[in-house]
C-alpha cells in the first residue's frame, strides 16, 4: 500500500474505525461534519478528516 492510498479511507473503513453504520457515515459526509472527496464514482475520506472529526466531537463534549 502506498502512502497516498493509505491516507484515503473508504466508507466501510471509516465505518469500522468509528463503529458507525453506513447511513450515519454518509449523513456525516452530507452534513459536512466529515470531509470527503470523490474519486471517480467512489467516496474517499482522508485519515486527517477522521481525526479532525473525532477531535471536534471530543471538544464539543468537554
C-alpha positions as CSV (number, residue, x, y, z in Angstrom):
1,X,0.0,0.0,0.0
2,X,1.4,3.4,-1.0
3,X,1.4,6.4,1.2
4,X,-1.2,8.2,-0.9
5,X,-3.5,5.1,-0.7
6,X,-3.0,4.7,3.0
7,X,-4.2,8.3,3.6
8,X,-7.6,7.9,2.0
9,X,-10.2,5.6,3.6
10,X,-13.3,4.0,2.1
11,X,-16.7,4.4,3.7
12,X,-16.5,0.8,5.1
13,X,-13.1,1.6,6.6
14,X,-14.5,4.7,8.3
15,X,-17.5,2.7,9.5
16,X,-15.2,0.2,11.1
17,X,-12.9,2.9,12.7
18,X,-15.8,4.9,14.1
19,X,-18.1,1.9,14.9
20,X,-20.9,3.6,12.9
21,X,-23.3,2.4,10.3
22,X,-23.2,3.2,6.6
23,X,-26.1,5.6,6.7
24,X,-24.6,7.5,9.6
25,X,-21.2,7.9,7.8
26,X,-23.0,9.2,4.7
27,X,-25.1,11.6,6.9
28,X,-21.9,13.0,8.4
29,X,-20.5,13.5,4.9
30,X,-23.7,15.1,3.7
31,X,-23.8,17.5,6.6
32,X,-20.1,18.3,6.1
33,X,-19.2,17.2,9.6
34,X,-16.9,14.6,7.9
35,X,-14.8,15.9,5.0
36,X,-14.6,13.6,1.9
37,X,-13.6,13.6,-1.7
38,X,-14.9,11.8,-4.8
39,X,-12.5,9.8,-6.9
40,X,-14.4,8.7,-10.0
41,X,-17.6,7.3,-8.6
42,X,-16.1,6.4,-5.2
43,X,-16.2,8.4,-2.0
44,X,-12.9,8.6,0.0
45,X,-12.3,10.1,3.4
46,X,-8.8,11.4,4.3
47,X,-7.4,10.0,7.5
48,X,-6.9,13.5,8.8
49,X,-10.6,14.2,8.3
50,X,-11.5,11.3,10.6
51,X,-9.0,12.6,13.2
52,X,-10.4,16.1,13.0
53,X,-14.0,14.8,13.3
54,X,-13.0,12.8,16.5
55,X,-11.2,15.8,18.0
56,X,-14.1,18.2,17.3
57,X,-16.6,15.8,18.8
58,X,-14.4,15.4,21.9
59,X,-14.1,19.2,22.3
60,X,-17.9,19.5,22.0
61,X,-18.5,17.2,24.9
62,X,-15.8,18.8,27.1
